Amino acid sequence: MNNKCYIKVAALLAFLAFSACRGPEIIFTGEDEQKGDVTTNDIAGFYLLNEGNMGSNKATLDYYDYTTATYTRNVYAAANPNVPMELGDVGNDLQLYGSRLYAVINCSNKVEVMDARTGRRLGQIDIPNCRYIRFCGQYGYVTSYAGPVEVKPDYEQIGYVARFDTASLQVLDRCLVGFQPDELEVLNGKLYVANSGGYMVPNYENTLSVIDLASFTEERRIEVALNLHRVRADRYGQLWVTSRGDYYGTPSRLYCVDAATGNIEEEYDLAVSSLDIIGDSLFFCATEWSYLEMRDVVTYGILDIRTHRLLSRTLITDGTEQEIRKPYGIRVNPITREIFITDAKDYVTPGTLYCFSPNGILLWSVRTGDIPAHIAFCPAGFFVQPTDTTTPSDVPSPFISRVYEYCPAPGQFINVLPSYEAGDDAESMRRKAEEAIGGNRRGTISLGSWGGYVTFGFDHMVPNIAGEYDLLVLGNTFLASGSASERPAGSAEPGIVMVSYDANGNGLPDDEWYELAGSEYYNPETIHDYTFTYFRADTTHRNPYHSQPYFPQWIEADSITFCGSRLPDNYEDTSGDGSYYLLYSYDYGYADNYPNTGEKAQLKIDWAVRSDGTPVMLPGIHFVKVYTALHQYCGRIGETSTEVLGAIDLHMSK
């Protein structure tokens, strides 16, 4: 597997070159869970935006209702059952303004606008590579990286702030700022924009742009520090600005800037990934990555913004911080002073939201979507009305109904996706794989290196309709921005797809298997009788990002042997030093080979061939096996491995 599945910090995000994409027509159903106690105050509840891993089209929206103590997942899809492709790819910011909720969906190049009382969609604002949003009067302001996601020290496309009308949702004007602008803040008729230059490694930006709102022009720049990220104003006319540093010798820092003079009043040796200001208290948390130490450093604390004193280096007093793997976001309820901390965990599986009392005692926690990040509190009187889209149990589902076997090869995400726990055996891991990709859950399982596989089935026959695409196996491939159409490249990790028709009618995948002959089936470089054995004691081809055992721990034998077809290598080391690779997509016929939205990700049962390569005409299929088809290692990004997020009968999904 490459590191497309493990996004640590913004610096690593910048290293991933991909084009904006949105997922297939999939609708989530809201899930309710009772958490905490019923309370009545000026805050009725809050929305939580889950970012979702880049390229996976898994941004989701949850809602917590204080009046019923109910946490509801995936409320956007439930409230908008007729909106295709849901929220989109990477939810980067969430703000409530008036009665509308605005979600900035970075890689889908849009701001999604909803009625905050119902969660129903009102429209969208198209802004390329959009990042953060703020409001003043009748206007909204959104930062935009403007150009493609591409790491270049001499990046040419400067960023801008877009101004739109909140009534018409039309973009009215743009103001150019620095490269890759991130958070922005409104204070005393000015707009302050943190320029990061995050794509220009190692030539980061180090300035705040100051925009006059009346003329909507940039007045000046304030030099602060490398790779700026957050900027927040307080009631004393101060700006609290965070720097990510360069992840090497220049660490992350927090700065207090006098907005009137532009002077840096204070510099703090503190890493701050997320912060919230309530009264005179600045609450913060951080997960800071260092390439020198090759590890994350977690930080919590409270700072007095009036006296500039650090009050505490902790927020949690009951030991619960040991359970939080990657603190990602923080918000404090302005009424109850409850502290909410989101945990992104491994960035590719569902996270956790923790609710603490003001004195740091855990009150409750709940499972969220992938990479929970942004919270917007709703005043009293707000509520959501998710639409019941439950499918009757006697109606066939277009999604996977059962996983029959999960047998991955060793890899950097094995024992993690899904998570292995002591005592798990093949059956319990099969269930975990089914829980991840069964139905319409769209979790992620890794198949590891070459040969690792998963076998699953549907609760009906997927028909073979001549001339039409029949099946889609969901992966998490994205294409690099600017990738040539004749040879698209990005993060393709193709998996060969095998299908089976339940000829004996026993409901088990024990009939003959047929390979879907993709574009490389007849390539002379494809090896059709390839066999490889992996050994438990083998420690080669590991990387510093993942330290858990790579060999499947529930397998008792000391070796595993796989047989099948091996496709030709598809990688290119574009950096020349092993630090950046492109993985080229094959033309058609494989899982995790193209973004899910593209036609070339779809499969035809007509392509089925017997073991000797002769075509076979099947009426349809009941079972599918997917296995990693490449056997290659790509430097720091590790082995190539196919990921599976689910599968869809395309005829039923229509």
HUFENPE-V580586 format. One line per field, one symbol per residue. phi: phi as a letter, one per 30 degrees, with the letter a starting at -180 (. if undefined). psi: psi as a letter, one per 20 degrees, with the letter a starting at -180 (. if undefined). burial: b if it has 24 or more other C-alpha atoms within 12 Angstrom, else e. A space follows every 50 residues. Layout:
# HUFENPE-V580586
phi: ???
psi: ???
burial: ???
This chain:
# HUFENPE-V580586
phi: .cddcbcdbeddeddccacdbbdddbcdcdbcadbicdbbadcdlacbcc dideichbdbbcbccddbhcccchdddddbdccdihdkcidcabbcbicc cccdcedchacdcbdddbiddclbcdbdhdbbbbbaidccbbdbdicdda dbececdddacccbdddcicdcabbdbcdhdcdbbcahibccbddciddc eccddbbcdccdddchbddabcdbadhdbcbbccdcicccbccdicibdc ddbcbccdddcidddabcdbdbdbbbcbiccccbbabccbddchacccbb lbbdddcicddacbccccideddddbecbbbbddcdidccbccdhcibbe cbccccdecicdcabadcddhdbbcbdcdejdacbdddcdceddcecdce caccabbddeadcdibbdddbejdbeddddddddddcdhcdhdbbccide jebbcbbcdadddcceicdcbbcdbbdbcdeiddddbdblbdbecdccbb cdddicibdccdcbdddddcecddddccbcbbccceddcdhcbddbcded dedddddcabcbblccddebcbdddibicbbccddddajbdhcbeedddd ddbcdeddbddcjddbccdlbcbbbbbdccbabchddiddbdcbckabdd dddd
psi: qrjhjnogrhhhghioprqpqqrrnppqpqpqpppaqpqoaiohaqqppp gqqpiilkprprppohiilpppqlhghhimijoqjbgbonohqpqpocjq ppponfijlqoppqohhijqphaqpopplqfrqrqocjqqppqpigarop ophkphoqrrpppqpigikpphrqopcapmpdqqqppljqpppopgkhik pjmqrkqppopphgilqpgrqopfrqmqfqpqqaijjqpopqpiajjdio rqqpqppohghjqohqppmppohqrppocjpopqrqnppphgilrqppqr rppoigikqohqkqhpijiihhiognphqpqppigikqpppqoidjiirp aqpppqrhjkppgrqqpaapmpgppoqprqiqrqmqpokppqhjpqqirp hpphponqrqrijqjgnrppqpiqahghhgghghhgiqbkhkapqpiaap hprqprrrjrpoqoopiqphqpopakqqqqpjpphimqqdkpmqpppqqp pmhijjjqmjaqqpponahjgjpiipoilppqpqqhipjrkrrihoirph poiiphqjqppqqbqpqqqjqpnihijjipqpoqqrgrjqqlhqqhiqhi iqqphhipqrhjipqpoqhaqhqpppqpiqnqpmciiaqpqpqpiaqpoh hhh.
burial: bbbbbbbbbbbbbbbbbbbbbbbbbbbbbbbbeebbeeeeeebbbbbbbb bbbbbbbbbbbbbbbbbeebbbbbbbbbbbbeeebbbbbbbbbbbbbbbb bbbbbbbbbbbbbbbbbbbbbbbbbbbbbbbbbbbbeebbbbbbbbbbbb bbeebebbbbbbbbebeebebeebbbbbbbbbbbbbbeebbbbbbbbbbb bbebbbbbbbbebeebbbeebbbbbbbbbbbbbbeebbbbbbbbbbbeee bbbbbbbbbeebebbbbbebbbbbbbbbeebbbbbbbbbbeeeeeebbbb bbbbbeeeebeeebbbeeeebeebbbbbbbbbbbebebbbbbbbbbbbbb bbbbbbbbebebebbbbbbbbbbbbbbbbeebbbebeeeeeeeeeebbbb bbbbbbbbbbbbbbbbbbbbeeeeebeebbbbbbbbbbbbbbbbbbbbbb bbbbbbbbbbbbbbeeeebbbbbbbbbbbbbeeeeeebbbbbbbbbbbbb bbeeeeebbeebbbbbbbebbeeeebebeeeeebeeeeeebbbebbeebb bbbbbeeeebebebbbbbbbbbeeeeeeebbbbbbbbbbbbbbbbbbbbb bbbbbbbbbeeeeeebebebbbbbbbbbbbbbbbbbbbbbbbbbbbbbbb beee
